[in-house]
Amino acid sequence: MTDRPLTRNIDMSRAPFDIGQYRAAGGYGSVEKMLKTMAPGDVLDLVKNSGLKGRGGAGFPTGLKWSFVPMGDNAPKTKYLVVNADEMEPGTFKDRLLMEGDPHLLLEGMMIAAYTIQANTAYIFLRGEYLRAEKLLQNAIAEAHNKGLLGKNIQGSGFDLEIILHTSAGRYICGEETALLNALEGKRANPRAKPPFPQVSGLWGKPTIVNNVETLCNLPGIVNYGIEWFKGLGLGADAGTKLCGVSGRVKNPGCWELPLGTPIRELLEDKAGGMCDGYALRAFLPGGGSTDFLLPQHLDLTLDYDVIGKAGSRLATGTMIVLDDRTCPVGMVGNLMKFFSHESCGWCTPCRDGLPWIDEIFQRFEKGGGLESDMQVLTDHLEYLGPGRTFCALAPGAMAPLGSALRHFRDDFHDHIHGGGCPWQR
Amino acid sequence: MAKITVDGIVYEVNPQNNLLQECLSHGLDLPYFCWHPCMGSVGACRQCAVKQYRNADDKIGTVVMSCMTPASDGAIISIADAQAVKMRSSVIESLMISHPHDCPVCEEGGECHLQDMTQMSGHNYRRYDFKKVTHRNQNLGPFINHEMNRCIACYRCVRYYDDYAGGKDLAALGAHHHVYFGRQEEGTLESEFSGNLVEVCPTGVFTDKTFSEHYTRKWDLQTAPSICTGCGAGCNTTPGERYGTLRRIVNRYHHDLNGYFLCDRGRFGYGFNSSDNRITEASLVSSHADEKGVRKPLTQQEAQRQFDALTAGDVVGIGSPRASLESNLALRARVGVKNFYAGFSAEQQRCMQAVIAINREQGLHCPDIRTLEQADCVLVVNEDITNTSPRFALALRQAVRNRAAQLATDARIPLWQDAAVRELAQNELSPLFILSPQGTRLDDVATETFLSTIAQQVALLSAIANTIDASVGTAATDEDSAEQARRIAAALISATKPTIVSGTSAGSEALIHATANVARALRKYSVQSAAINLCFAMPEVNTMGLALLMEEGGGTLDEALQRLARGNADAAIVLENDLSLRTTPAAIDAAIAGTDSGSAVWVVIDQLHNSFNARAQLLLPVTSFAEQNSTFVNYEGRAQSSHQVFPADAALRPGYEWLTPHDPLSPLLTTSETILFHSAQTLAAFAGAEKLLPPRTGMQALMKSPRQLHRYSGRTAMHAHSNVHESKQPTDRQSPMAFSMEGLSLQKDSSLLSAAWAPGWNSNQAISKFQDEINGELKQGCKGVHLLQRTLPPQSAMAVNSAKAGKKGTFVVYFIDHIFGSDELSAKSPAITARSVGPYLCIGKSEATALGLHQHGLARVSNGDHVVELPVLIRQRIAAGAVGIYCGAEINRHLFAGSVSVAPVNEDDNVLARSRQMFSDLIINDSLINNSESGRG
């Protein structure tokens, strides 16, 4: 039993465990247990009841997601598991830690997920820049193959699984699961309309589940130690632990595994060591670039999906970006807008043509020449690029930091417009 | 039926459809861009936003995209809701960010869907004050202009060109607001259906380059409902005229036939109308001793007098498959049935007799183009439909997707969810089998293409029929063929709508019978006695019309020429026909020469000069399809009216006017309507044709349908250079249409839809206002009259003579057709000429190697009597033992029918360079151009 199921093997000062070391530490035990004693339906029930929620950002219950995959004799024979390892959310570097620190844990989690939906092929869609993770995963896959943990008739169970590592050509939109599927098929990385959901018609039109790296890494622990253990890890309403990162002007930026329900203050002050000397906390994005700003008054909230949601933001990836009092908030949001604008796939009108306009306005704020009427344009876009108006969640995600910045930093915008540019650069 | 509520009003809807389609079907104005009636929804443009409420108590509602929301029973939506209105206006504001303000110089202006939707959405004032995104444009060839700066990124072009029409060289490139729609590199668009981009694009990115040459606004065009003369499919078109010249052709919706789309021959092949080749005046070769052989122009009156005088005696009349039914009828009436001869080649006439009999046979059904789209298993026999009847090929590309529709239905994915249906089905296609002597442009969606000569095809068809029904045909002689036959037979048997498509291009009666035998055998398996679909493509606009007329008596072309060669006639009248395309030069020479005892005077009535009519003593200029009222009968036996678009030059007259003796007391006798009415009364083959004539009741008795839109401008200025007084509009005594803006409003009577226009809808997408529902029938208007009735009892299989195989050391010849070049008239249009190639020889790789032929080199082709040197195209996919010859306008195909020997000719670099240049314009799937194995695709 462990209270750090995700990172217990991780020590970045050394190379990650090879398969021998990993097995010696109890690795792949969950797979052996599962193949010997559990039917796919048993694993599904287990995961459903564990309360595991997707760690990619949306926080959707994992078991529920899986339950939409058609099973049984009439279901399509070909199904796919796809791992979303295209970690490109600004400020997010948690999956990288898992893949570089303990690649076999991901493979073990994938085997459990693939077995549950009876998929015989699984893809890892890896961010192209993660060269180190690519090498380590490639190596781990080969090791698992050699030990008979992948391939045909794994451990005499009759279950087959091949894992294919695909490195992305690099677009933020590939983190959107249906755009990822299109990219994997060699098509333009445009998202797909839902319904139909990937569970019914996913990769190459076949039932597919797409899960985040961290989500899958939770599975071995759940199979090994059970539901009660997993629920017990969380301090609040949510079960399990979460990788939480902090970036910005803190003394010790990094990524840690914490129980869900840990107060934000503990993450920021104990783990990240608090703000750098001479800097004060102005605000923070709790879950990456596409979440709403929270303020110092929110530091005592706990890292729970619902708690953060009620405060008007999202836990999302759990990787916090800190805004200090000596950095221009308008510049920070402008930087995000430039990113989101550039990463729009160009499919739907509001996102494709709305974000560049916002970007232009922020550039004008920066240089001087911003207009009071620009504020109206920005406000209009909050609704126009909001949920339901666009084809996918990219633009609504971009509106989260923008909308909250317009609420919290109105004076800064005013200074930019009426002071002839960014006051921090004067 | 389900019910939905839109802004408080309840409508009956089909829950299988989406909200946008149902709103448009009910005549509501709801703007959209990316949705297309034929291509379904993808939710890209976000223009069709409406407010949807969960129930009657929900007062807040959610903004949804109507195109992506099913019209489920009980749905409550609002188009007028303020949030929805604001959303739609915001989308327009976005789309306008980089859209140039060039409407005044944009060719789409006045028929621009973007203009219409902008007006409808109420966005007026620009707030965006940064730089616009601009693009470089590409030269896409002679048909299409490219102006990417106008693009609003609705993705319709690639969805049409790639997904619907199977094109491979137009793509969405780049990302975010730099997304670009074009080719990877500049060059001619390869698809034979590229012209539809002009109508699919909601704004001015893709416009008609031939129209640019002599551009005018839509509202300034004079238009009338017309029929395409490019082949025998009978697609409906709307040609437009200004200042006496034809300016363009656009699609005219026909529910059963062309739907929303035309082929590029039909759209861009109109330029012959105003070509330099046009016969513009009557002329007579003088017989006076001092100026013998000199051709002298005649006035119309002189021409008519000469015509009547020269043809007073024994006259042979030769009809034409490209002339109107009325002109053929008038010729027949003038010369008498005993002296009336068919204007097509002997083998064509035999084939047509066989086809007509098949089309009268019970248990078989001749599918219209929409029915072709619904086929779930297709067998194409020999006919290269992409090049002979192109609209069929576009339909078959939809037919192979019926498997996708089936899978989607099973997975409960609505069929309008276009991207989702394609994703689910991936490459699963309904079966399509092709028998062809060479690779075809449909091979990429075919289950299998069997490369085979006519003789092999006849054998295989017999084996297929025999596999289906052992009492029919003959079993295959070798195991490979037996296996092929079993595969095709199994697919046809298990289909619910098996469909067989062939044609008469090969001129092989045996092939037609063998093809029909497969259909006859299939009747054994037909579901609930549904008829088996079997159709034959026709090469010319009125091939079927003339063939039906010949059912009522008359001789063959050979009989006519032999009679003339014997000197047994005083005169020959040839109606709109270049006989050099129908028979050998020797046969024509003999007929013209006659005998010592006498030779006939030749009178040719035609549109364009050619080598044959240059030999006529009297040459009479005739109006084109756009300058006269005509009836054409398509491949199904569907008679359709083609209306005069504009008054022709005074020297030109319709064939039926030249041919009908002028009676000053009853001038109306010479109208197309009276001729048609008379034939319907007197000839069994045309019984019922009078239904084509519009009823003259109520308002129509007093008012005509205008050919000009109400915004037609410049009428008072048009002739001001010659006379400042506004002249009276030309009177049209011949038809229910007027050369005028005045008359019945389209909104009151659209039975003669001169151009689709409705208030707020200036683009062709106004057509939805004239349909009973989206994709439905036109509310008014005539779909044509079927002349062929299934009166013959089901026939048992015909005995088939096996076709001749080639002699040893020779190759069996098949003739190649090209969409751009094979049709006589359209080939003379500049844009089509620019896409045409000269004659060439096609040969397989191993044969070429054995003979020592090089790619693009020269070959000497000989059948013993005749020799020709042709550039060589070595293809990967060609039947063993066969060579293809493309004749173009230069080679008489009747000289080389049968088999030929082939030998290399020493060529120099100039020849190689010239033919390489020529072949680089040719779009085929499997050439070995530049020795690349993959070829162009």
Interface residues (C-beta under 8 A of the other chain):
Chain A: R171 R188 R192 A193 P195 P196 V200 S201 W204 G205 S341 H342 E343 S344 C345 G346 W347 C348 T349 P350 R352 D353 G354 L355 P356 W357 E360 R364 S373 V377 D380 E383 Y384 G388 R389 T390 F391
Chain B: V42 G43 A44 C45 R46 Q47 A49 T62 V63 V64 M68 K86 M87 S90 V91 S94 L95 I97 S98 R127 Y128 F130 V133 I152 A153 Y155 A172 G174 A175 H176 H177 H178 V179 A411 I413 Q417 A419 A420 E423 L424 A425 Q426
